[in-house]
């Protein structure tokens, strides 16, 4: 059984590598073509397209991870069906649960390693794209319609523009008392980060206070732990951050481009991807139990891909609701897993009944 498990696992891993490479190249090319004008105008030379594809690869990989795993599972079984090896496995008593058990370590292992890679490679890639300011990562993503809010000690800061990585514009500072009351409100035209002094130099500051007999002092420097790098993290989409940063912003809940629950959702979503892959395996194996003499596995392959699409559509819809606050993050993550887990168990039991 161990040798058979190793053989099937090797087939799965090899299929997954090929499928993943194909998806990354295809989607990367289409994405670069869609942004070809901006890439050409960046002045980075003839290799700019490949540089863009390289930076985008971890992001694309994150988006298509589960689908590549599903396709690799299905292709593994298509090979077993066409070489009549699945008939032999069933003849030797390898039921659906045993087949799932044989392939589960490889599926969980590949998905877990992929999540680790995404967690390591995606954040710096996104920061590089933000600095480049191309495609969906234009610096103008921080705007009056999409301002950035952050907590800086007893001060709440709102920024409505970022013309480059070291500059913030149209800022508002709200100084809070221990009681939570706003004591001073400041409007600042521009803040530029000074790397030598490690402070923000402010220009065009105006300050008002509700206190009687008190005039706020001049506001020309902003000493803060926030740097251009930390601002880039705050401005990024929650899904594009590392698990460490997601957990930080989820816990603090007062900084970032989205509310705290959005960071909490993507944190929970990412760490449950190995479980999601296992549940999809539980659905895929019963679907691929085709042992007819003329069976090639094509129809089962189409059915399996359709099931994978349905899962992704459901997961995406619930993700949208959860990030916007319309649904509990626990329900949004758990519902697709529970539904497809029950479907997988039903299909496995049904297949076992038909085999007797």
C-alpha positions in Angstrom: 0.0 0.0 0.0 2.9 2.4 0.8 4.4 1.9 -2.7 1.0 2.5 -4.4 0.5 5.6 -2.2 4.0 6.9 -3.2 3.2 6.2 -6.9 -0.1 8.0 -6.8 1.4 10.9 -4.8 4.2 11.3 -7.3 1.7 11.4 -10.1 -0.3 14.0 -8.3 2.7 16.2 -7.5 4.0 16.1 -11.0 0.6 16.9 -12.4 0.2 19.8 -10.0 3.6 21.3 -10.9 2.7 21.2 -14.6 -0.8 22.6 -14.1 0.5 25.4 -11.8 3.2 26.4 -14.2 0.7 26.5 -17.1 -1.8 28.7 -15.1 0.9 31.1 -13.9 2.3 31.6 -17.5 -1.1 31.9 -19.1 -2.7 34.3 -16.6 0.6 36.2 -16.2 0.7 36.8 -20.0 -2.9 37.9 -20.1 -2.4 40.2 -17.1 0.7 41.7 -18.6 -1.0 42.3 -21.9 -3.9 44.0 -20.1 -1.4 46.4 -18.5 1.1 46.6 -21.4 0.7 50.4 -21.9 1.5 51.2 -18.3 4.4 48.7 -18.3 5.8 50.2 -21.5 5.5 53.8 -20.1 7.3 52.9 -16.9 10.7 53.1 -18.7 12.1 49.9 -17.3 13.2 48.5 -20.7 12.4 45.4 -22.6 12.5 43.1 -19.6 9.7 45.1 -17.8 7.0 42.6 -18.9 8.9 39.6 -17.4 9.6 41.6 -14.3 5.9 42.4 -13.9 5.0 38.7 -14.5 7.6 37.7 -11.8 6.1 40.1 -9.3 2.6 39.1 -10.1 3.3 35.3 -9.9 2.9 34.9 -6.1 -0.4 36.9 -6.2 -1.8 34.8 -9.1 -0.6 31.6 -7.4 -2.6 32.5 -4.3 -5.7 33.1 -6.4 -5.6 29.8 -8.3 -4.1 27.5 -5.7 -7.1 25.4 -4.9 -8.2 25.1 -8.5 -4.8 23.9 -9.5 -4.9 21.3 -6.7 -8.3 20.1 -7.9 -7.3 19.9 -11.5 -4.1 17.9 -10.5 -6.3 15.5 -8.5 -8.6 14.9 -11.5 -5.7 14.5 -13.9 -4.1 11.9 -11.6 -7.2 9.8 -11.8 -7.6 10.3 -15.5 -4.2 8.7 -15.9 -5.2 5.8 -13.6 -8.4 5.3 -15.6 -6.8 5.4 -19.0 -4.0 2.9 -17.9 -6.7 0.7 -16.3 -4.8 1.0 -13.0 -7.9 2.2 -11.1 -9.7 -1.1 -11.9 -6.7 -2.9 -10.4 -6.8 -0.8 -7.3 -10.5 -1.4 -6.7 -9.9 -5.1 -7.4 -7.3 -5.2 -4.7 -9.8 -3.7 -2.2 -8.8 -0.1 -2.3 -12.1 1.6 -1.6 -12.8 5.3 -1.9 -11.8 6.0 1.7 -8.6 4.1 1.3 -7.8 6.0 -2.0 -8.5 9.3 -0.2 -6.2 8.2 2.6 -3.4 7.3 0.2 -3.5 10.7 -1.6 -4.4 12.9 1.4 -0.8 13.4 2.7 0.4 14.6 -0.7 -2.6 16.9 -1.2 -2.3 18.4 2.3 1.5 18.7 2.1 1.5 20.4 -1.3 -1.2 22.9 -0.2 0.5 23.6 3.1 3.8 24.3 1.4 2.1 26.4 -1.2 0.5 28.5 1.6 3.9 28.9 3.3 5.4 30.1 -0.1 2.5 32.5 -0.6 2.9 33.8 2.9 6.6 34.5 2.3 6.7 35.6 -1.3 3.5 37.6 -1.9 3.9 40.5 0.6 7.3 41.8 -0.8 6.0 41.2 -4.4 3.0 43.4 -3.7 5.2 46.1 -2.1 7.3 46.1 -5.2 4.3 46.5 -7.4 3.0 49.3 -5.2 6.3 51.1 -5.6 6.1 50.5 -9.3 2.6 51.9 -9.4 1.3 49.8 -12.3 -2.0 48.1 -12.9 -4.2 47.7 -9.9 -1.3 48.7 -7.7 -1.4 52.4 -8.6 -0.4 54.7 -5.8 -3.6 56.5 -6.3 -5.4 53.6 -4.7 -5.3 55.7 -1.5 -7.8 58.5 -2.4 -10.6 60.5 -0.9 -12.9 57.7 -1.8 -10.6 55.1 -0.3 -8.7 56.8 2.5 -6.2 55.1 4.7 -6.9 55.1 8.5 -4.3 54.3 11.1 -3.8 54.5 14.9 -0.6 56.2 16.0 -0.5 56.1 19.8 -3.3 58.5 21.0 -3.6 59.9 17.5 -5.9 58.8 14.7 -4.6 59.6 11.2 -6.5 59.8 7.9 -4.6 60.0 4.6 -6.4 60.6 1.3 -3.5 60.5 -1.2 -0.1 58.9 -1.8 1.7 60.3 -4.9 4.7 58.1 -4.2 5.9 55.6 -1.6 7.5 58.3 0.6 4.7 60.9 0.5 1.2 61.1 1.9 -1.2 64.0 1.1 -4.5 65.4 2.4 -3.9 64.2 5.9 -6.1 64.7 9.0 -4.8 64.1 12.6 -7.2 63.6 15.5 -5.5 63.9 18.9 -7.4 62.0 21.5 -7.5 62.5 25.3 -7.6 59.5 27.7 -11.4 59.9 27.8 -11.5 59.4 24.0 -12.4 63.1 23.4 -10.8 64.7 20.4 -8.7 67.6 21.7 -7.0 68.8 18.5 -7.8 68.4 14.8 -5.0 69.1 12.3 -5.2 69.3 8.5 -1.9 68.7 6.6 -1.3 69.1 2.9 1.7 66.9 2.6 3.9 64.5 4.7 7.3 63.4 3.3 9.3 60.7 5.1 12.9 61.6 6.1 15.0 58.4 6.2 17.9 60.0 8.0 15.8 61.5 10.9 13.2 58.7 10.6 10.3 61.2 10.9 7.7 62.6 8.6 8.2 66.3 7.6 4.9 68.1 7.3 3.9 71.0 5.1 0.7 73.1 5.0 -0.5 72.3 8.5 -3.6 73.9 10.1 -4.8 73.1 13.6 -7.9 73.8 15.6 -9.0 72.9 19.1 -12.3 73.1 21.0 -10.5 74.1 24.2 -10.9 77.7 25.5 -7.7 79.7 26.1 -5.5 77.2 24.3 -3.7 77.6 21.0 -2.1 74.5 19.4 1.6 74.8 18.7 3.1 74.5 15.2 2.9 71.1 13.6 5.9 70.5 11.3 7.1 67.0 12.2 5.4 63.8 12.8 7.4 61.3 14.9 5.8 57.9 14.3 6.6 54.2 14.1 4.9 54.3 10.7 7.3 54.1 7.8 6.8 53.9 4.0 7.0 50.1 4.3 4.4 49.9 7.1 2.2 52.3 5.2 2.5 50.0 2.1 1.2 47.1 4.3 -1.6 49.2 5.6 -2.6 50.3 2.1 -2.4 46.8 0.7 -5.4 44.5 0.2 -5.8 42.4 3.4 -5.5 39.2 1.3 -2.0 40.3 0.0 -0.4 40.4 3.5 1.4 37.8 5.5 -0.4 35.9 8.2 1.6 37.8 10.8 0.4 41.2 9.5 -3.1 39.9 9.1 -3.2 38.8 12.7 -1.7 42.1 13.8 -4.2 44.3 12.0 -7.1 42.0 13.0 -6.1 42.3 16.7 -5.6 46.0 16.7 -8.5 46.7 14.4 -7.9 50.4 14.1 -5.5 50.6 11.2 -5.5 49.5 7.6 -7.4 49.9 4.4 -10.2 47.7 5.6 -12.0 47.0 9.0 -10.4 44.5 11.4 -12.8 41.7 10.5 -11.6 41.8 6.9 -8.1 40.9 8.0 -9.5 38.3 10.4 -11.4 36.7 7.5 -8.4 36.4 5.2 -6.3 35.1 8.0 -8.8 32.3 8.7 -9.3 31.7 5.0 -5.6 31.2 4.3 -4.9 28.8 7.2 -7.8 26.6 6.3 -6.7 26.0 2.6 -5.1 22.6 3.4 -8.4 21.5 5.0 -10.3 22.8 1.9 -8.0 20.8 -0.4 -8.7 17.7 1.7 -12.5 18.2 1.4 -12.2 18.8 -2.4 -10.2 15.5 -2.6 -13.1 13.8 -0.8 -15.4 15.1 -3.5 -13.0 14.4 -6.4 -12.2 10.7 -5.7 -15.8 9.4 -5.8 -16.5 11.4 -9.0 -13.5 9.8 -10.7 -14.5 6.1 -10.0 -15.0 5.2 -13.6 -14.0 1.6 -14.4 -15.8 0.8 -17.6 -13.8 -0.7 -20.4 -14.4 2.2 -22.7 -14.1 4.9 -20.0 -11.4 7.5 -20.6 -12.3 9.7 -17.6 -13.2 12.7 -19.8 -16.8 13.1 -18.6 -15.7 12.6 -15.0 -13.0 15.2 -15.5 -15.5 17.8 -16.7 -17.8 17.0 -13.8 -14.9 17.4 -11.4 -13.8 20.7 -12.9 -17.4 22.0 -12.7 -17.6 21.0 -9.1 -14.3 22.9 -8.5 -15.8 26.0 -10.2 -18.9 25.8 -8.1 -16.8 25.7 -4.9 -14.7 28.7 -6.0 -17.8 30.7 -7.0 -19.5 29.9 -3.6 -16.3 30.7 -1.7 -15.8 34.0 -3.6 -19.4 35.1 -3.0 -19.1 34.4 0.7 -15.7 36.1 0.8 -17.2 39.3 -0.6 -20.0 39.3 2.0 -17.6 38.6 4.8 -15.1 41.3 3.9 -17.9 43.9 3.6 -19.3 42.9 7.0 -22.5 41.3 5.7 -21.7 37.8 7.0 -19.8 36.4 10.0 -16.3 35.4 9.0 -16.7 32.0 10.7 -19.8 31.2 8.6 -18.1 32.5 5.4 -15.1 30.2 5.8 -17.0 27.2 7.2 -20.0 27.1 5.0 -18.3 26.0 1.7 -16.2 23.5 3.7 -19.3 22.0 5.4 -21.4 21.8 2.2 -18.7 20.2 0.1 -17.6 18.0 3.0 -21.2 16.6 3.3 -21.4 16.2 -0.5 -18.1 14.4 -0.5 -19.2 12.0 2.3 -22.5 11.3 0.4 -20.7 10.6 -2.9 -18.2 8.3 -1.1 -21.0 6.3 0.7 -23.0 6.1 -2.6 -19.9 4.8 -4.4 -19.3 2.2 -1.7 -23.0 1.1 -1.9 -22.8 0.7 -5.7 -19.6 -1.4 -5.4 -21.4 -4.1 -3.4 
